[in-house]
Amino acid sequence: MYRRTRRPISPFFPHQFQRPNTKQNNLSLLSYFRTSDGNLDFDKIAGTAQQAKGLFNQFSPFITKFLKK
């Protein structure tokens, strides 16, 4: 009796079976905040934190409306 071991490959999504680039996957969160010489860029960290705070301040009224109902 024949037993199928693999699912058929979809012609619409061939990229889902390709192996991702491992160099990009090995990046840590802090690697985005490093300068070209390898030191941490505290200005970039502070700017990103300010953007996150601004985004939170914009969406917090909407979130509290949904949580109160």
MARRO-399384 format. One record per atom (N, C-alpha, C): residue in one letter; x, y, z. Coordinates in steps of 0.02 Angstrom, whole numbers, plus 50000, padded with zeros to 5 digits. Example, Ala and Ser with C-alpha at 12.3 -4.5 7.8 and 13.67 -1.06 7.14 Angstrom:
BEGIN
A506604971650390A506154977550390A506604983550390S506424988850354S506844994750357S506455000250394
END
This chain:
BEGIN
M500424994250000M500005000050000M500455006250000Y500305011049957Y500695017149950Y500485022250003R500965024850037R500835029850088R501185036350070R500825041550069R501095048050051R501475050950110T502095052950100T502495055550155T502545063150155R502425066350097R502465073550094R501825076450065R501675082450086R501095085950058R501275088449988P500795089049943P500955091649877P501155099049881I501595101049837I501825107949836I501325112249797S501115117749828S500635122249798S500985126449744P500705126849683P501015131049632P500935138549646F500485140249692F500355147249706F500825150149758F501125145949800F501565148249852F502225144349851P502615144949798P503235141049796P503765143649844H503715149949865H504225152749909H504175150149980Q503625147049999Q503555144750068Q504005138750082F504255135450030F504685129650040F505425131350033Q505585137550014Q506275139450009Q506555140750077R507185139350085R507515140450149R507675147850157P507485150850212P507625158050222P508375159250230N508565165450217N509255167350224N509445167150298T509915162850316T510085161950387T510455167950416K510795171750373K511155177650399K510665182750426Q510095183750392Q509605188550416Q509255186050479N509165179550485N508815176850543N509245177150606N509895177650600N510335177750657N510415184750688L510075189750660L510125196450687L509735196850753S510045199650803S509695200550866S509375207450866L508975208750915L508635215250920L509145220850928L509665219650967L510165224950978L510585226250917S510625221550870S511035222750811S510755228350768Y510105229750774Y509815235350737Y510035242050765F510265242150826F510465248350859F511215248950866R511585245550825R512315245950826R512565250350770T513125253850782T513435257850730T513855253350686S514145256150635S514545252150588S515165249150621D515405252450675D515995249650710D515805244850766G515165243650777G514945238550825G514725241250892N514765247750904N514545250650967N513795252050965L513495252351023L512775253851026L512665261251011D512145262650972D511965269550954D511385271651000F511555275151053F511055276951103F510565282151076D510775286251028D510305290950998D509755287250959K509945281950925K509455278050888K508985274450936I509255271950991I508845268551041I508345273451071A508575279451088A508135284551118A507605286751068G507785287551005G507305289550954G506775284250943T506975278050943T506495272550935T506025272150995A506295273251055A505875273151115A505375278851113Q505585284751089Q505115290351084Q504565288951033Q504745285750978Q504235283950928Q503745278850956A503985274050994A503545269051025A503085272351076K503345277051114K502935280651164K502395284751128G502585288151074G502095292051036G501555287751006L501745281950981L501255277250953L500785274751007F501055273151065F500645270851121F500155276451143N500405282551147N499975288151167N499425289451117Q499545288051053Q499015289051003Q498485283651007F498685277451022F498205271951021F497915270151089S498185272851143S497915271051209S497195273151219P496955278851193P496235280251201P495785275151167F495985272551110F495585267451076F495585260951114I496145259251142I496205253051180I495775253351243T495795258951278T495395259651339T494645259551325K494445262051266K493735261751247K493505254551239F493915250351209F493725243451199F493755239451264L494205241251308L494265237551371L493705239251419K493435245251416K492895247351461K492235244151443K492135242251381K491485239451360K491395232451381
END
